[in-house]
Amino acid sequence: MTIEQFWRLIDQARAEVVDTTDADAVADRAAALLATRPVAEIVAAQRPLDELLAVAYRARLWAAAYLINDGCSDDGFDYFRGWLIAQGREVFERVVAEPDRLAELPAVQAAAQDQVLLEAESVLAVPWEAHQTATGQDMPPPRVSVQLPELDRTVRIDDERSHRQHLPRLAELFLD
């Protein structure tokens, strides 16, 4: 499965759920759709998911997740990137290129008001859930792992001054 095919899966899932802001519903629908495909394709879906997680592994995005979720561990950043994938390709690409654009999203603005966590661990399990549904068995381990890039050390993930410098619109929403 290619990244393009994976995005089509996410797009189809988003088109078929009632509330596209519900990342868990998007993940559940994507897993159900994927479960109808050949087992080899289900297993192959893990690779583009891992590649998207690696593409989004950026210090400024992690700092944004830290601001939005009032803290962000390693696992929390994984779950935040899962939430971001569930928002669809256009949002994902725009935000990965410029994390401060998260401030434009209604869900992020609502999170600033309501202190809601933006996480979706369920997105990370889409291939696994689909494999479980299709075969009744656990998914085999990946043959090749995707390497994460080095983080930009000039961005401090947990530092208010760095947030204000690198993410001014998000800082205005969450710090002021």
Backbone bond lengths (Angstrom), bond angles and torsions (degrees), N, CA, C in turn:
res aa  C-N    CA-C-N  psi(-1)  N-CA   C-N-CA  omega(-1)  CA-C   N-CA-C  phi
1 M - - - 1.448 - - 1.527 108.28 -
2 T 1.303 115.67 134.81 1.459 121.06 178.72 1.533 110.06 -91.01
3 I 1.315 115.70 169.09 1.469 119.96 175.01 1.525 109.80 -61.70
4 E 1.322 116.66 -40.02 1.470 120.71 178.57 1.534 110.74 -59.35
5 Q 1.319 117.15 -44.35 1.466 121.08 178.55 1.536 111.24 -66.08
6 F 1.309 116.04 -37.00 1.463 119.62 178.14 1.523 110.07 -64.49
7 W 1.354 116.62 -43.00 1.465 119.25 177.68 1.527 111.72 -63.79
8 R 1.319 117.05 -35.67 1.473 119.08 176.01 1.525 110.55 -63.25
9 L 1.315 117.03 -37.63 1.464 121.57 176.50 1.533 110.15 -62.00
10 I 1.319 116.86 -46.99 1.465 120.81 178.88 1.525 110.07 -63.44
11 D 1.332 116.88 -43.73 1.476 120.23 178.26 1.524 111.32 -59.22
12 Q 1.322 116.89 -44.12 1.462 120.33 179.83 1.529 110.30 -64.10
13 A 1.324 116.47 -42.62 1.467 119.68 178.58 1.523 110.65 -62.01
14 R 1.325 116.87 -43.48 1.469 120.52 178.96 1.529 111.07 -62.49
15 A 1.336 116.91 -36.66 1.460 120.97 -179.55 1.530 111.79 -69.52
16 E 1.327 116.95 -22.26 1.454 120.75 -174.49 1.531 114.66 -102.95
17 V 1.334 117.46 -0.19 1.469 119.02 176.78 1.523 109.65 -100.77
18 V 1.299 115.48 154.65 1.463 121.19 -178.81 1.527 110.68 -70.27
19 D 1.329 116.69 -42.91 1.465 121.68 -175.29 1.525 109.37 -121.39
20 T 1.320 116.78 103.53 1.474 120.36 -177.45 1.523 112.71 -70.14
21 T 1.331 117.81 -11.84 1.465 119.29 175.91 1.529 111.28 -81.80
22 D 1.325 117.66 -9.90 1.464 122.39 178.62 1.529 108.36 -87.74
23 A 1.331 115.00 93.19 1.465 120.43 -175.46 1.528 112.25 -61.74
24 D 1.329 117.36 -33.70 1.466 119.82 178.30 1.528 111.04 -66.52
25 A 1.323 117.26 -37.94 1.471 120.69 177.23 1.519 110.10 -65.67
26 V 1.321 117.38 -39.91 1.471 121.24 177.04 1.526 109.29 -62.28
27 A 1.327 116.72 -44.79 1.469 120.35 179.49 1.524 111.47 -62.82
28 D 1.320 116.55 -44.42 1.471 120.10 179.44 1.525 110.95 -60.28
29 R 1.322 116.09 -43.79 1.471 119.82 -179.14 1.521 110.82 -68.32
30 A 1.331 117.09 -40.71 1.470 120.58 178.29 1.527 110.18 -61.85
31 A 1.319 117.37 -41.85 1.475 120.87 178.71 1.524 110.40 -64.24
32 A 1.326 117.14 -41.12 1.470 120.44 179.20 1.525 110.81 -64.75
33 L 1.311 116.91 -42.18 1.474 120.60 178.09 1.523 111.04 -64.90
34 L 1.327 116.27 -44.38 1.460 120.73 -179.03 1.526 110.92 -64.80
35 A 1.315 117.79 -34.18 1.471 122.00 -178.33 1.518 112.65 -63.03
36 T 1.328 118.07 -17.81 1.471 120.99 179.66 1.524 111.99 -85.88
37 R 1.299 116.83 -4.04 1.473 120.93 -176.86 1.527 110.66 -94.71
38 P 1.333 116.89 167.99 1.467 119.26 178.58 1.535 111.37 -58.29
39 V 1.314 115.67 147.57 1.462 121.50 -176.21 1.529 111.44 -56.63
40 A 1.313 117.60 -40.80 1.469 119.90 179.83 1.528 111.10 -60.46
41 E 1.323 116.55 -36.57 1.465 120.42 178.43 1.529 110.62 -70.70
42 I 1.309 117.00 -36.86 1.468 120.70 177.06 1.526 109.54 -61.24
43 V 1.315 116.26 -49.12 1.469 120.88 179.45 1.529 110.26 -61.24
44 A 1.323 115.89 -40.62 1.468 120.77 -178.57 1.524 112.49 -67.60
45 A 1.321 119.10 -17.72 1.466 121.72 -179.92 1.524 112.18 -68.37
46 Q 1.319 116.75 -19.61 1.472 118.80 179.72 1.530 111.53 -65.83
47 R 1.308 116.52 -35.24 1.474 120.43 -176.90 1.532 112.20 -62.50
48 P 1.330 120.83 -53.38 1.471 118.50 179.42 1.530 112.55 -64.29
49 L 1.322 117.63 -33.23 1.458 119.83 176.30 1.531 109.52 -61.53
50 D 1.315 116.81 -47.46 1.473 120.95 178.22 1.526 111.37 -61.79
51 E 1.331 116.52 -38.35 1.464 119.98 179.22 1.524 111.22 -65.79
52 L 1.323 117.53 -40.16 1.468 120.46 177.44 1.525 110.89 -65.81
53 L 1.310 117.14 -40.19 1.462 120.06 176.69 1.529 110.78 -61.76
54 A 1.320 116.73 -37.97 1.470 120.82 178.46 1.526 111.40 -69.25
55 V 1.324 116.99 -41.31 1.472 121.00 178.58 1.529 110.04 -59.37
56 A 1.319 116.48 -36.52 1.463 121.29 -177.05 1.533 112.82 -88.01
57 Y 1.304 117.43 2.11 1.466 121.32 179.83 1.523 108.33 -80.79
58 R 1.316 115.17 85.17 1.463 122.43 -175.95 1.519 109.45 -135.82
59 A 1.312 115.47 142.87 1.463 120.70 -176.64 1.527 112.11 -61.23
60 R 1.334 117.82 -42.30 1.468 119.16 -179.60 1.526 111.34 -65.21
61 L 1.326 117.34 -35.79 1.460 119.80 177.55 1.526 110.25 -70.16
62 W 1.322 116.78 -38.77 1.462 120.04 177.20 1.532 109.95 -63.99
63 A 1.327 117.05 -41.30 1.464 120.79 176.78 1.533 110.26 -61.67
64 A 1.325 116.65 -39.36 1.468 120.84 177.33 1.527 110.22 -62.77
65 A 1.326 117.11 -44.94 1.464 121.07 177.84 1.528 110.32 -61.99
66 Y 1.319 116.48 -38.08 1.462 121.36 177.93 1.532 110.50 -60.76
67 L 1.316 116.11 -45.20 1.468 121.09 178.37 1.528 111.36 -63.72
68 I 1.311 116.04 -50.52 1.465 121.92 -174.40 1.523 111.49 -64.66
69 N 1.316 116.66 -42.95 1.470 121.02 -174.45 1.531 113.08 -97.72
70 D 1.331 116.45 9.73 1.462 121.74 178.61 1.525 111.20 55.92
71 G 1.324 114.55 48.30 1.455 122.80 -177.43 1.511 109.03 122.60
72 C 1.331 116.23 153.96 1.472 117.79 -177.53 1.530 110.20 -163.81
73 S 1.319 115.64 105.28 1.466 122.29 175.87 1.532 110.10 -75.52
74 D 1.325 116.44 178.90 1.469 120.93 174.82 1.531 110.43 -56.09
75 D 1.336 116.05 -50.66 1.460 120.08 179.65 1.525 110.86 -63.96
76 G 1.323 116.42 -40.68 1.458 120.54 178.28 1.518 111.93 -59.53
77 F 1.329 116.57 -36.57 1.461 119.67 177.95 1.526 110.55 -69.60
78 D 1.318 117.52 -37.02 1.469 120.23 173.94 1.529 109.91 -58.63
79 Y 1.329 116.56 -47.21 1.461 121.35 -177.25 1.531 111.56 -67.68
80 F 1.334 116.56 -34.33 1.466 120.54 176.24 1.535 109.80 -65.30
81 R 1.330 117.03 -43.50 1.460 119.89 178.03 1.523 110.81 -65.32
82 G 1.336 117.49 -32.97 1.462 120.47 173.12 1.517 110.61 -61.72
83 W 1.339 116.58 -44.49 1.469 120.55 176.39 1.522 110.28 -58.96
84 L 1.316 116.67 -42.96 1.458 121.25 -178.55 1.527 111.10 -63.40
85 I 1.310 118.68 -41.43 1.471 121.96 176.95 1.525 109.82 -60.31
86 A 1.329 117.17 -40.41 1.470 120.69 -179.28 1.527 112.67 -66.19
87 Q 1.322 117.61 -14.68 1.466 121.16 178.26 1.528 111.70 -78.79
88 G 1.330 117.12 -9.75 1.455 121.60 177.77 1.524 112.67 99.86
89 R 1.313 113.83 164.21 1.459 121.19 -173.09 1.526 113.48 -61.15
90 E 1.325 117.24 -45.64 1.472 119.67 -176.19 1.527 110.69 -60.09
91 V 1.312 116.98 -48.62 1.464 120.85 179.57 1.522 109.73 -64.30
92 F 1.323 117.30 -46.17 1.456 122.07 -179.19 1.530 110.67 -55.03
93 E 1.317 116.94 -53.20 1.465 120.22 -176.26 1.521 111.82 -65.19
94 R 1.309 116.80 -40.09 1.468 121.02 179.33 1.533 110.44 -63.25
95 V 1.317 117.10 -44.63 1.455 121.64 -176.88 1.525 112.16 -74.12
96 V 1.310 118.02 -37.98 1.464 119.65 177.18 1.533 109.63 -62.95
97 A 1.325 116.87 -39.18 1.472 120.55 178.60 1.524 111.58 -68.65
98 E 1.327 116.82 -35.75 1.468 121.40 -178.24 1.531 109.23 -146.75
99 P 1.352 116.94 88.72 1.464 120.47 -175.08 1.528 115.28 -56.81
100 D 1.318 118.10 -26.92 1.464 119.86 -179.92 1.529 111.73 -65.79
101 R 1.339 116.98 -16.32 1.464 120.44 177.31 1.530 112.21 -69.99
102 L 1.316 116.91 -9.67 1.464 119.45 172.01 1.521 110.89 -55.79
103 A 1.324 116.79 -30.36 1.463 121.64 -179.21 1.526 112.43 -60.59
104 E 1.334 117.62 -19.49 1.464 122.23 179.94 1.529 112.70 -80.79
105 L 1.319 117.42 -18.41 1.464 121.27 -173.62 1.526 111.41 -78.98
106 P 1.335 116.83 130.61 1.467 120.00 177.92 1.536 112.92 -55.46
107 A 1.314 118.51 -37.11 1.466 120.95 -179.91 1.525 111.16 -64.38
108 V 1.323 116.63 -36.33 1.469 120.78 179.04 1.529 109.36 -72.63
109 Q 1.311 116.66 -41.69 1.471 120.09 176.97 1.524 110.52 -61.10
110 A 1.329 116.79 -40.81 1.462 120.73 177.38 1.530 110.68 -65.97
111 A 1.323 117.20 -38.48 1.463 121.13 178.78 1.526 110.92 -62.98
112 A 1.328 116.38 -34.19 1.465 120.20 177.60 1.526 110.73 -64.93
113 Q 1.320 116.26 -35.00 1.470 121.17 179.83 1.526 112.06 -79.79
114 D 1.326 115.91 -43.57 1.464 121.07 -169.72 1.532 114.43 -102.56
115 Q 1.327 117.15 -3.78 1.459 122.57 -178.10 1.535 111.63 54.17
116 V 1.328 115.17 49.07 1.455 122.56 177.71 1.530 108.74 -94.54
117 L 1.328 116.69 136.46 1.461 120.30 177.16 1.528 109.61 -74.98
118 L 1.309 115.42 136.00 1.466 120.67 175.08 1.525 106.85 -103.76
119 E 1.319 114.55 91.72 1.457 122.63 -178.91 1.520 109.19 -143.91
120 A 1.322 115.81 151.37 1.471 120.51 175.15 1.523 109.26 -152.23
121 E 1.316 114.70 81.22 1.463 120.29 175.13 1.528 110.26 -58.50
122 S 1.318 116.56 -30.44 1.464 121.44 -177.72 1.528 112.82 -60.34
123 V 1.314 118.19 -29.93 1.467 120.72 178.25 1.525 110.37 -64.30
124 L 1.330 116.64 -35.11 1.460 120.66 -179.39 1.526 111.82 -67.60
125 A 1.333 116.15 -19.75 1.466 121.27 -176.77 1.526 113.58 -101.42
126 V 1.316 118.29 7.59 1.471 120.06 -176.44 1.529 111.71 -54.84
127 P 1.332 121.01 -52.66 1.470 118.78 179.60 1.534 112.56 -62.58
128 W 1.315 116.73 -40.91 1.458 120.94 -179.29 1.525 110.73 -61.87
129 E 1.335 116.53 -47.67 1.467 121.06 179.37 1.533 111.06 -61.97
130 A 1.322 116.26 -41.73 1.469 120.34 178.99 1.527 110.46 -62.99
131 H 1.322 116.83 -42.29 1.469 121.13 179.61 1.517 110.29 -64.65
132 Q 1.319 116.80 -42.93 1.469 121.97 177.95 1.520 110.47 -59.18
133 T 1.333 116.18 -45.00 1.465 121.06 -179.52 1.530 111.11 -65.54
134 A 1.321 116.77 -43.64 1.463 121.43 -174.87 1.522 113.16 -74.15
135 T 1.344 116.51 -34.96 1.467 118.97 -171.90 1.518 114.50 -119.03
136 G 1.336 117.10 -17.54 1.462 119.95 -174.08 1.515 112.69 75.75
137 Q 1.319 116.81 8.96 1.469 121.68 -177.37 1.528 110.33 -124.88
138 D 1.345 114.82 159.11 1.455 119.82 174.20 1.524 109.58 -67.73
139 M 1.303 115.51 151.22 1.455 120.72 179.01 1.532 109.27 -73.41
140 P 1.322 117.92 141.46 1.465 119.38 178.15 1.526 110.26 -66.08
141 P 1.332 116.86 154.82 1.464 119.02 178.77 1.530 110.71 -64.97
142 P 1.338 116.52 150.85 1.472 118.66 -179.99 1.528 111.23 -64.97
143 R 1.310 115.16 146.96 1.469 120.16 179.90 1.526 111.70 -78.53
144 V 1.319 115.50 -32.99 1.462 120.91 -178.87 1.519 107.52 -133.16
145 S 1.324 115.94 135.03 1.465 117.81 177.45 1.526 109.57 -98.37
146 V 1.311 114.61 150.46 1.457 121.42 179.10 1.519 107.80 -88.44
147 Q 1.326 116.38 132.65 1.455 121.02 179.26 1.524 110.40 -83.42
148 L 1.314 115.85 135.57 1.456 120.78 175.90 1.529 109.04 -82.02
149 P 1.326 116.85 143.19 1.462 119.17 177.85 1.525 110.86 -73.19
150 E 1.319 115.95 164.43 1.463 121.20 173.85 1.520 109.01 -69.34
151 L 1.308 116.52 141.66 1.458 120.94 176.82 1.529 109.99 -80.84
152 D 1.315 115.50 147.09 1.461 122.22 175.27 1.522 107.98 -69.26
153 R 1.314 116.91 113.09 1.473 121.36 -176.13 1.525 113.05 -76.34
154 T 1.327 118.31 -7.95 1.469 120.10 177.90 1.523 111.43 -79.97
155 V 1.317 116.92 -13.37 1.470 121.48 178.24 1.522 107.77 -101.65
156 R 1.315 116.02 120.69 1.461 121.37 176.69 1.518 108.06 -91.94
157 I 1.293 116.68 117.85 1.461 122.77 -173.87 1.525 112.44 -63.81
158 D 1.326 116.72 -36.16 1.461 120.89 -173.01 1.531 113.61 -112.76
159 D 1.327 117.44 27.45 1.458 121.47 -173.85 1.530 111.41 -118.11
160 E 1.339 116.72 122.53 1.453 121.08 -176.87 1.533 112.30 -60.35
161 R 1.312 116.88 -39.80 1.479 119.34 179.57 1.528 110.90 -63.76
162 S 1.311 117.15 -41.33 1.462 121.77 176.91 1.530 110.42 -65.01
163 H 1.332 116.41 -40.08 1.468 120.34 177.79 1.525 110.32 -59.49
164 R 1.325 115.83 -46.43 1.469 119.54 -179.01 1.525 111.63 -64.38
165 Q 1.315 116.79 -33.79 1.468 121.17 179.92 1.527 112.00 -74.61
166 H 1.310 117.17 -47.78 1.467 121.88 -172.10 1.530 114.58 -93.80
167 L 1.335 117.05 -20.93 1.467 121.96 -175.48 1.533 109.83 -136.70
168 P 1.325 117.68 61.37 1.478 119.02 -171.86 1.532 114.33 -62.14
169 R 1.330 118.57 -37.70 1.468 119.53 -179.26 1.531 111.32 -70.50
170 L 1.311 116.73 -40.38 1.470 119.34 176.75 1.529 110.58 -67.71
171 A 1.327 116.17 -39.26 1.470 119.94 178.26 1.524 109.81 -60.57
172 E 1.314 116.61 -39.72 1.464 120.17 178.94 1.542 110.32 -63.35
173 L 1.323 116.69 -39.19 1.472 120.83 179.58 1.526 112.44 -70.24
174 F 1.328 117.20 -41.84 1.461 120.07 -168.47 1.514 114.58 -106.08
175 L 1.330 118.95 -16.68 1.456 119.97 -177.70 1.517 113.78 -108.62
176 D 1.301 117.83 -24.23 1.470 119.69 -176.30 1.514 112.17 -92.67
